[in-house]
Amino acid sequence: MTDEEDKTRTFVYSERFSARGELPPGTIAGEYMLEEFIARGGCGAVYSARHLRSGRRAAVKVLDEAVVHAPRVIERFAREIEALRRISHPNIVEIYEVGELDDHRPFYAMERLEGQTLDALIKAERRLALRDVLELMDPVCAALEAAHTAGIIHRDVKASNIFICSDSPRTVKLLDFGIAKMMAPEESSTWFTTAGRMPGTPSIMAPEQILGGPIDARVDIYALGVLLHRMLVGRLPFHTLDADEMVRMHLEETPLPPSARVPLPPGLDAVVLRCMEKRRERRFGSVDELMSALRDAIGGPSSGVQSGPDPTQRAVAVYLEVRTRGRADEFDEALAVDIGQVLDLGEAQLSGAGFILVSITGNEVLGVRLLPATADEERQERRAALEVAAAVHEALARRTGADPRVHVNVCVHVGEVQARSAAQPEITGGALLCAGQWAPAAEVQGVFATPSATEGLASPP
């Protein structure tokens, strides 16, 4: 092979990465060599990398070439670096190095994390056990308290910006300070957004943040209330596909208490609703105050309740999943009305049959009933659950005004849950709640029952 052929091959190799907007492996960023593209977000890309001398693993974030001359983008990138470097805390990602590539694109190297986001965990688990909520909120609030003490508010505290590391013991990191607002010591006690702009995510934003008025650390407390609601219930407090309607809800509507959707201690309602007060002076004054109230409501260390997982018990679940046919742009009021009718009917039927409703979202209802210890009584309970599922399916098939674009899978499964004893047992976790792992991926006709639900039943309904 000639030198000329060698150069041509190298050119094609580099062009392949350039066409995807990625830097090729082997690119040098300060003291680090890029190894592999990880992800793209905002105006930059993240790569896995290793230190040239020590071999230490890192993640390197590089600003996109297309926006490198945009002052506002550079300002945001610099703000993220400054925010991270001003806070030294075990629950905030550590910065190793800051610099520029040969083409003058800014970058920073940070610790490499392995695991998953809280967003991914909620999607998998649907709703989290109370002790998991407490264990995850504690480090997030500790990180925010450190940031607030350093004069920084995050302004985008959401599940996708919280990373759960796979190490043991579990470490939680608060990510993405890209729109953090910093306050110098000589400034006033409030931070200001640019009027008319909404930096952040509309589905989690406090009213004053939406309106572009003066803001302080209590916008992060509002976002923590939204996050708590999602962790406890499995869905956001306000749900709509219309951005303007989402803004209106945050400005005007009082969210439903979480216990209106799933069985929860009443004290948790008070914590979530206080976080989400429209007037910031009615919210918790600090994240420390919020965490103290949360521990009291859940029964954390400060309340004297022993920690540890709740006892495991077998239970039967009836799961209703709404599926829509057609294109996403065909979603209209008639479709929304019928979906609501399905969910209301399913919720009423399962609740009336004695099922504990552990998940009610925009497209599903999951009801659970604990099973007795003896084999004969368990078989009777499983048969009864199958009969309830059949009755629910029949009622849904006969509903008035059924939209042909709506299909409902009705599924039954037996598995393990974690349950806390009380006058009304509380389901706090367990594999049975992960319906995505046992419910069918395709549409089914009639009632779908797994082998664990029908085992030993001669003629299931």
Long-range contacts (C-beta under 8 A, 24 or more apart in sequence): 21-45, 21-64, 23-47, 23-62, 27-101, 28-52, 28-101, 28-102, 29-60, 29-62, 29-99, 29-101, 29-107, 29-109, 30-97, 30-99, 30-107, 30-109, 31-97, 31-109, 32-58, 32-60, 32-96, 32-97, 32-109, 34-60, 41-176, 42-178, 43-67, 43-70, 43-73, 43-76, 43-77, 44-77, 48-112, 49-109, 49-112, 56-96, 57-112, 58-96, 58-109, 58-110, 58-111, 58-112, 59-109, 59-110, 59-111, 59-112, 59-113, 60-107, 60-108, 60-109, 60-110, 61-107, 61-108, 61-110, 62-101, 62-105, 62-106, 62-107, 63-105, 63-106, 63-107, 64-105, 65-103, 65-105, 68-104, 68-105, 68-106, 74-106, 76-178, 76-179, 77-106, 77-178, 78-106, 79-177, 79-178, 79-179, 79-180, 79-182, 80-176, 80-177, 80-178, 80-180, 81-108, 82-182, 83-147, 83-152, 83-177, 83-180, 83-182, 84-108, 84-110, 84-177, 86-150, 86-151, 86-152, 86-182, 87-143, 87-146, 87-147, 87-150, 87-152, 88-146, 89-142, 89-143, 89-146, 89-147, 90-139, 90-171, 91-139, 91-140, 91-142, 91-143, 91-146, 91-171, 91-172, 91-173, 91-174, 92-143, 92-146, 92-147, 92-173, 92-174, 93-163, 93-173, 93-174, 93-175, 113-163, 113-165, 113-173, 114-165, 114-166, 114-167, 115-163, 115-164, 115-165, 115-166, 115-167, 116-163, 116-164, 116-166, 117-159, 117-160, 117-161, 117-162, 117-163, 117-164, 118-159, 118-160, 118-162, 118-163, 118-164, 118-231, 119-158, 119-159, 119-160, 119-162, 121-159, 121-164, 122-159, 122-230, 122-231, 122-234, 124-434, 124-436, 125-429, 125-433, 125-434, 126-234, 126-359, 126-361, 126-364, 126-366, 126-433, 126-434, 126-435, 126-436, 127-231, 127-232, 127-233, 127-234, 127-262, 127-358, 127-359, 127-433, 128-231, 128-232, 128-429, 129-310, 129-418, 129-428, 129-429, 130-232, 130-264, 130-265, 130-268, 130-298, 130-299, 130-426, 130-428, 131-298, 131-307, 131-308, 131-309, 131-310, 131-428, 131-429, 132-231, 132-429, 133-228, 133-231, 133-232, 133-294, 133-298, 134-294, 134-295, 134-298, 134-300, 135-170, 136-162, 136-164, 136-172, 136-231, 137-224, 137-227, 137-228, 137-231, 137-291, 137-294, 138-291, 139-171, 139-172, 139-174, 140-172, 140-174, 140-224, 140-227, 141-224, 141-287, 141-288, 141-290, 141-291, 143-173, 143-174, 144-174, 144-217, 144-220, 144-224, 144-287, 145-286, 145-287, 145-288, 147-174, 147-177, 147-180, 148-217, 148-220, 148-286, 148-287, 151-182, 151-183, 151-184, 151-185, 152-177, 152-180, 152-181, 152-182, 152-183, 153-180, 153-181, 153-191, 153-215, 153-216, 153-217, 153-219, 153-220, 154-180, 154-220, 154-223, 155-179, 155-180, 155-181, 155-199, 155-200, 155-209, 155-215, 155-219, 155-220, 155-223, 156-199, 156-200, 156-201, 156-204, 156-223, 157-204, 157-220, 157-223, 157-224, 157-227, 158-201, 158-203, 158-204, 158-223, 158-226, 158-227, 159-227, 159-230, 159-231, 162-227, 181-215, 189-216, 190-214, 190-215, 190-216, 191-215, 191-216, 202-243, 202-246, 202-247, 202-250, 203-236, 203-238, 203-246, 204-236, 205-250, 206-250, 206-280, 207-250, 207-251, 207-278, 208-280, 210-247, 210-250, 210-251, 211-251, 216-280, 217-286, 217-287, 218-280, 218-283, 218-284, 218-285, 219-280, 220-287, 221-275, 221-283, 221-284, 221-286, 221-287, 221-290, 222-275, 222-276, 222-277, 222-280, 222-283, 224-275, 224-287, 224-290, 225-271, 225-272, 225-273, 225-274, 225-275, 225-276, 225-283, 226-275, 226-276, 228-258, 228-268, 228-271, 228-272, 228-275, 228-294, 229-255, 229-258, 229-272, 229-276, 232-258, 232-262, 232-264, 232-268, 232-272, 233-258, 233-261, 233-262, 233-359, 233-360, 233-361, 234-262, 234-359, 234-360, 234-361, 235-261, 235-360, 235-361, 235-362, 237-272, 237-276, 239-362, 241-331, 251-278, 261-357, 261-360, 262-357, 262-358, 262-359, 262-360, 263-356, 263-357, 263-358, 263-424, 263-426, 263-427, 264-426, 265-297, 265-298, 265-426, 267-293, 267-296, 267-297, 267-298, 268-294, 268-297, 268-298, 270-297, 271-297, 309-418, 309-429, 310-418, 310-419, 310-420, 310-428, 310-429, 311-418, 311-419, 311-420, 311-421, 312-416, 312-417, 312-418, 312-419, 312-430, 313-370, 313-371, 313-416, 313-417, 313-418, 313-419, 314-370, 314-371, 314-378, 314-414, 314-415, 314-416, 314-417, 315-368, 315-369, 315-370, 315-371, 315-414, 315-415, 315-416, 315-417, 315-419, 315-427, 315-430, 315-432, 316-368, 316-369, 316-371, 316-381, 316-382, 316-385, 316-412, 316-413, 316-414, 316-453, 317-366, 317-367, 317-368, 317-369, 317-412, 317-413, 317-414, 317-415, 317-432, 317-433, 317-435, 318-350, 318-355, 318-366, 318-367, 318-385, 318-388, 318-389, 318-392, 318-410, 318-411, 318-412, 319-364, 319-365, 319-366, 319-367, 319-409, 319-410, 319-411, 319-412, 319-413, 319-435, 319-439, 320-346, 320-350, 320-364, 320-365, 320-366, 320-392, 320-396, 320-408, 320-409, 320-410, 320-411, 321-363, 321-364, 321-408, 321-409, 321-411, 321-435, 321-439, 322-363, 322-364, 322-406, 322-407, 322-408, 323-363, 323-406, 323-407, 323-408, 323-409, 323-443, 324-405, 324-406, 324-407, 325-404, 325-405, 325-406, 325-407, 326-405, 330-405, 334-403, 335-403, 335-405, 335-406, 337-401, 337-403, 338-399, 338-401, 338-402, 338-403, 338-406, 339-363, 339-406, 341-399, 341-401, 342-396, 342-399, 342-406, 342-408, 345-392, 345-395, 345-396, 345-399, 346-392, 346-396, 346-408, 349-388, 349-391, 349-392, 349-395, 350-388, 350-392, 353-388, 355-388, 356-424, 356-425, 356-426, 356-427, 358-427, 358-433, 359-433, 359-435, 364-435, 366-433, 366-435, 368-417, 368-427, 368-432, 368-433, 370-417, 370-419, 370-425, 371-414, 375-456, 379-456, 379-457, 382-414, 382-453, 382-454, 382-455, 382-457, 383-457, 383-460, 383-461, 385-412, 385-453, 386-412, 386-447, 386-449, 386-453, 386-454, 386-457, 386-460, 386-461, 387-461, 389-447, 389-449, 390-447, 390-461, 393-446, 393-447, 407-443, 409-439, 409-440, 409-443, 409-444, 409-448, 410-446, 410-447, 410-448, 411-435, 411-438, 411-439, 411-440, 411-444, 411-447, 411-448, 411-449, 411-450, 412-447, 412-448, 412-449, 412-450, 412-453, 413-438, 413-439, 413-449, 413-450, 413-452, 413-453, 414-450, 414-452, 414-453, 414-455, 415-452
